[in-house]
Amino acid sequence: MTVSELKIKDLHVSVEGKSIVKGFDLNIKGGEIHALMGPNGTGKSTVASAIMGHPKYEVTQGTVQLDGKNLLDMAVDERARAGIFLAMQYPSEVSGVTNADFLRTAINGRRGEGNEIPLMKFIKTLDKKMQMLEMDQAFAERYVNEGFSGGEKKRNEILQLMMLEPKFAILDEIDSGLDIDALKWVAKGVNSMRSEEFGCLIITHYQRLLNYIKPDQVHVMMNGRIVKTGGPELALRLEEEGYDGMKAELGIKDDETVEA
């Protein structure tokens, strides 16, 4: 079996003419979970948005390849069909569209015409995933994220991840604003996806999520690029020493950070 690979090389991204990401390099293979950490304003979310194709973020240099194919040449929907999933920090509401309809449409969009998921298989799979996340079955008929609490929105993002089964997921501060119980359910969903057919990049400020989702590698991002890589112990060190200690060690000045 060929293992998928997401390869980002020398990525530079600008927003409204301002350079944000400045030479970002990262390779993630199927079966691996990577964590990307760093202070506010270093470009972590910019990397995620650029990979997914948000029109606000202009890639001025570098490549992003999925299994050798250039993602940057693809439209947003094509990137999703190719196997990229982005869970955003602030999930959007979709009024008038139920979670069940949204998920079935998204799954069929990836499968293609003539290969749609059978209705009963979809219902059984959705029920199973919702039970795993201890989500009330009524959520399936609620409009996407409308009236949801912060924790419900994040759990709903993980439900989408589990149903869509992408090759690679980018979780952008999925732990933001979550209490400990919601954090555990998010982690349970992500851990249930672990396999050689799934890779994940977790963008986070805090060690606490990594207590429940153990990463294979931890990367520290400053000034628009990765400045240090290590194992899970690197996240523990950041928790104890903070980013200032890392800046001092690497000789990075405070005024070298960028705007997000």
NUSEDREN-470463 format. One record per residue: residue in one letter; x, y, z of N, C-alpha, C in turn. Coordinates in steps of 0.2 Angstrom, whole numbers, plus 5000, padded with zeros to 4 digits. Layout:
BEGIN
AXYZXYZXYZ/...
// end
This chain:
BEGIN
M500449945000500050005000500450065000/T500350114995500750174995500450225000/V500950255004500750295010500650365007/S500150405008500050475006500550515009/E500650575006501150625008500850695006/L500850735011500750805010501450845011/K501650875006502350905006502250975004/I502551015009502451095009503251115008/K503451155003504051175002504151245001/D504551285005504751355004504051395003/L503551385007502951415006502951495008/H502851535004502751605006502051635004/V501751665009501051685008500951765010/S500651795006500451875008499751885009/V499551935013498851955014498852025012/E498452045007498452115005499152145005/G499552115001500252135000500752135005/K500552105011500952105017501252035018/S501852015018502151955018502051925025/I501751865026501551835032501951775033/V501951725029502251665029502851665024/K503451655027504151665024504551605024/G504351555020504851495019504651445024/F504051425023503751365027503851295024/D504151255028504351185025504051135030/L503651085027503351035031503150975027/N503350915029503150855026502750815031/I502150785029501750745034501550685030/K501650625032501450565029500850535032/G500450495028499950455031500150415037/G499750415043499950385049500250425054/E500450495052500750535056500350595059/I500450615065500050675068500650725070/H500550785067501050835068500650895072/A501050925077500750985080501151045078/L500851105076501151165075500951215080/M501451235084501351285089501751345088/G501551405091501951465091501551525093/P501851575095501451635098500951665093/N500451705095500051735091500451775086/G500151785080500451825075501051795071/T501151735071501651705067501551665061/G500851665059500651645053500351575052/K500251545058500051475058499351465055/S498851505056498251505053498251525045/T498751565044498851585037499051525033/V499451485036499751425032499151375031/A498651365036498051325035497651355029/S497451415029497051445025497351445018/A497951455017498351455010498251385007/I498351335012498351265009497651245007/M497151275010496451255008496251305002/G496551355001496451394995495951454996/H496051485002495651545004495851604999/P495451634996495651684991495951744994/K495951755000496251815004496951805004/Y497151735004497851725005498251704999/E498751744997499051744990499751704991/V499851644988500451614988500851644983/T501451674986501951704981502551664979/Q502651604983503151564981503051494985/G503351444982503351384985502851334982/T502851274985502351224982502051184988/V501451164987501051114991500851064987/Q501051004989500950944985500550884989/L500050854986499750804989499850744985/D500250694987500450634983500650654976/G501050704976501450724970501050774966/K500350784967499950834963499950904967/N500050954963500051024965499351044967/L499251054974498651074977498551154975/L499051184974498951264972498651274965/D498651224961498351224955497551214955/M497351184961496651164961496251214965/A495551214963495051254966494951224973/V494651264977494451244984494151174985/D493551164981493251104981493651044978/E494051064973494551004971495050984976/R495251034980495751014986495350974991/A494750984992494350944997494250874994/R494050874988493950804984494550764984/A495150804984495850764983495950734990/G495650764996495750735002496050775008/I495950845007496150895012495550915016/F495550915022495050945027495350995031/L494951045032495151105037494551115042/A494751105048494251115054494551185056/M494051235056494251305057494151325064/Q494451375066494451395073493751425075/Y493451455070492751485071492351455065/P492051395066491651365061491051405059/S490851405053490251445050489651415051/E489051455052488451435052488151425045/V487751375044487451365037486651365038/S486351415038485651415040485251385034/G484751345036484251305031484551245029/V485151225031485451155029485551115035/T485251055035485351015041486050985041/N486350965047486950925047486950865043/A486450825043486350765039486450775031/D486050825029486050845022486750875020/F487050915024487650945023488150885022/L488150835027488650785026488550735021/R487950725019487850675014488050705007/T487850775006488050805000488850814999/A489150825005489950825005490250765003/I489950705006490250645005490150624997/N489550634995489350614988489750664983/G489950724985490350764981491050734980/R491350704986491950674985491950604981/R491450574982491350504979491250514971/G490850564969490750574962490150544960/E489850574954489250554951489250474950/G488750444952488650364950488950324956/N489350354961489650324966489350344973/E488750374973488450404979488450354985/I488450374991488350334996487650314997/P487450244998486850224999486550255005/L485850275005485550315010485650275017/M485450205017485450175023486150165026/K486650155022487350155024487550225027/F487350275024487450345027487150345034/I486550335034486250335041486550295046/K486750235045487050195050487750215052/T488150245047488750275048488750335052/L488250375051488150435054487950425062/D487450375063487250355069487850335073/K488250295070488850265074489350315076/K489450365071489950415073489750465078/M489050475078488750525083488750485090/Q488650425090488650385096489350385099/M489850375095490550385098490750445101/L490450505098490550565101490050585106/E489550545108489050555112488650615110/M488450625104488050675102487350655101/D486950695104486150685103486050675096/Q485550625094485350615087485050675084/A484750715088484350775086484850825082/F485550815083485950865080485950845072/A485850785070485850775063485350815059/E484750835063484250875059484250945061/R484750965065484851045066485251075061/Y485151135059485551175054486251175056/V486651175051487451165053487651225057/N487851215063488151255068487651315070/E487051315068486651365070486351355077/G486551405081486351405088486751355092/F487251335090487751285093488151325098/S488351295104488851325108489551315105/G490051345108490751335105490951265105/G490751225110490951155111490551115106/E489951125105489551095100489851105093/K490051165091490251175085490951135084/K491351135089491951095088491851025087/R491350995091491250925091490950905084/N490550955081490250945075490750945069/E491250985070491850985065492150915065/I492250885071492550825072492050765069/L491450775069490950735066491050735059/Q491150795056491250805049491850765047/L492450775051493050745049492950665049/M492650635054492550565054492150535049/M491650575046491150555041491550565034/L491950615033492250625027492850585025/E493150565031493750525030494250545025/P494550605026495050635022495750605022/K496150615018496850595018497250635023/F497150695023497450745028496950795031/A497050805038496650855041497050905044/I496850965043497151025047496651055052/L496851045058496451065064496651135067/D496351185065496651255067496351275073/E496651265079496451285085495851255087/I495751195086495151155087494951155095/D495451165099495451165106495251235109/S495151285105495051355107494351355111/G494351375117493751385121493451325123/L493751265123493451205125493551195132/D493051165136493151145143493451075142/I493651045148494050985148493650925145/D492950925146492550865143492450875136/A492350935133492350945126493050925123/L493550945126494250925124494350855123/K494050815128494150745127493750715122/W493150735120492850715115493150725108/V493350785107493750805101494350755100/A494750745106495250705105495050635103/K494550605106494250545105494150535098/G493850585095493650575088494250575083/V494750625085495350625081495750555082/N495850535088496150475089495850415085/S495150415084494850355081495050355074/M495250415071495450415064496150385063/R496550375068497250355067497350295063/S497750305057497850245053498350265048/E498650225044499150245039498850275033/E498150285033497850315028497650385030/F497850405035497650475038498150505041/G498350575039498850615042498450675045/C498750705050498450765053498950815055/L498750885054499150935057498750975062/I498950975068498551015073498951075075/I498551135074498851195075498551215082/T498951235087498751245094499251285097/H498951325102499451365107499651325113/Y499251275115499351245121499451165121/Q499851145126500051075127499451035129/R498951065132498351025135498050975130/L497950995124497650955119498150895117/L498750905117499250855116499350805121/N499050815127498950765132498550715130/Y498050725126497550675123497650655116/I497950695112498150675105498950675105/K499250625105500050625106500250635099/P500650685097500950695091501550655090/D501750645083502350615082502950665081/Q502750725079503250785079502850845081/V503250885084503050955086503451005083/H503151055080503551105076503351175079/V503851215080503751285083503851335077/M503351375076503351425071503451495074/M503951535071504051605073504251635066/N504051705066504251745060504051715053/G503451675053503251655047503551585044/R503951555049504251495047504351445053/I504451385051504651335057505351345059/V505451355065506151375068506451315072/K505951265074506251215078505751155078/T506051095078505551035077505850985082/G505350945085505550895090505050845091/G505050805097504550765098504050795103/P503650755106503150775111503450815117/E504050805118504350835124504450915123/L504450925116504550995114503951035117/A503351015116502751045118502751055126/L503051005129503051005137503551065139/R504051065135504551125137504251195135/L503851195130503551265129503051285134/E502751235137502251245142502651265148/E503151245149503551265155503951325155/E504251335149504651395148504351455144/G503851435140503551495136503951505130/Y503651545125503951555119504551605120/D504551645125505151695126505751655126/G505751605130506351565131506651535124/M506151515120506351485114506651545109/K506351605110506551655106507351675108/A507451675114508151685117508651635114/E508451575115508851515113509051525105/L508551545101508651545094508851615091/G508851665096509151725094508551765090/I507951755091507451785088507151845092/K507151905088506951965092506151975092/D505852005097505152015097504852045091/D505252095088504952135082504952095076/E505152025076505251985070504551945069/T504151945074503451915073503051955068/V502551915065502151945060501451945062/E501051985058500351985060500051925057/A499451895060499151835058498651855052/
// end
